Amino acid sequence: MFRITRPAAGRSCEIRLRTGRLTATNATAFRDQVYDLIDQGEDRLVVDLAAVDFIDSTAISALVGVLKRLGMRGEIVLCGLSGSVAGMFRITRMDKVFPVFADCAAASAALRGRS
């Protein structure tokens, strides 16, 4: 469902989704796997949604759950939002909650700049 690039010291963990749809059918599994990463100590996450062309409210809720799990000790940023996915984030105003970047390079650079 997704590929994880584990960081070198001081870098963000990149999570690249490989599925075209992030919905109720797979969002809980995605969330649980990201929770495992957080529990293993990953606290700076870049979630690449470039391959995702549809996202539903359950998937957005899963991302909010990840944000809450990180709490004050970490940060999550998103990148690569397609037209319809970006539209869903605008409609739900989640683009005000999650920092969104054009690509992984920009997202990772932003996290490096905040450390």
N, C-alpha and C positions, 0 to 999 in steps of 0.2 A: 504494500500500500504506500509506503514511503521509504526514502533512503535517508539515513542519518550520517552526517559528516561530523565526527567527533573532533573537538578542537585541540589545537596545541595550547600550551599554557597561555592564559590571557586572551583567548579568542572565543568567539561565539560558536554554539552548536547549531549547525544548519540542518533543518528538517525539510526535505524536498518531497512533496506529495507527488505520487505517480498516477493517481486516479483522477478521472475526469469529473467525478462527482463526490462531494463530501456531504453526506446526508445522514439521516437517522440510521441507515443500515450500516454505516462504518464509522460514524463520529465517536461513538463510545469507545470502540477499540483504539482509535487514534488517540483520544484523550488519555486512556489508560496507559498506553505505551509512552506518551510524553510525560505522564506522571512518574513512570518508572525512571525516565531520564533525570527528572528533577530530584527524585529520591536518591539517585546515584551522585548527585552533586552538581549537575548541569544547571546553571542559573542565568545564562544569557542565551536566549533562543531566537533564531531566525527561522520563521516558517515561510517556505517558498510555495506559493499557491499558483504558480504560472501554469501548471498542468491542469488545474481545476477550472472547469467551465460552468459548474453549478454548485452552489452551496445553499443549505437550508438553515432554518433557525436552530435546529439541533446541533449542527456543526458550529454555528456561531456560539451557542451556549457552551460547547466543549472548549472552544478557545477562551471564553470567559473563565471557565473552570481552571484552565491552565494558568491564566493570569492571576487568579485568586490563589492557586497553589504556590505560585512563585512569591506572592506577597511582596513585602518590602525588600526581600533579599535577592531579587532577580528582576529580569526584564525580558519581555517578548516583543519582537517586532515582526511585521509581515512584509512580504514583497511579492511582486509578480502578479498582482490582481488583474484578471481579465475584465473586460467590459461588464459582463453580467455579475461577476463576483464583486467588483468594485461598486456596482450599482446597489447590490444588496447591503454592502457595508455602509454606503451613504444613506440608504433608506432607513436602516436601523440605527444610524448615527454611531455605529461602531468605529467608523473612521476617525471619530473624536476620542475613542478609548484606546485604540491600537495605533502606534506609529506605523505608517505604511510607506514603503519605498518602492521604486521602480524595479530594482533587481537585488539579488543577494549581495553583490559587491557593495552597493550603496547602504544596504541594511547593516551589513557587518561593519562597514566603516563608521557608521553612526554609533553602533554599540561600542566600538573601540574608542571613539571620541568621548564617550560618557563615562569611561572607567577611570 
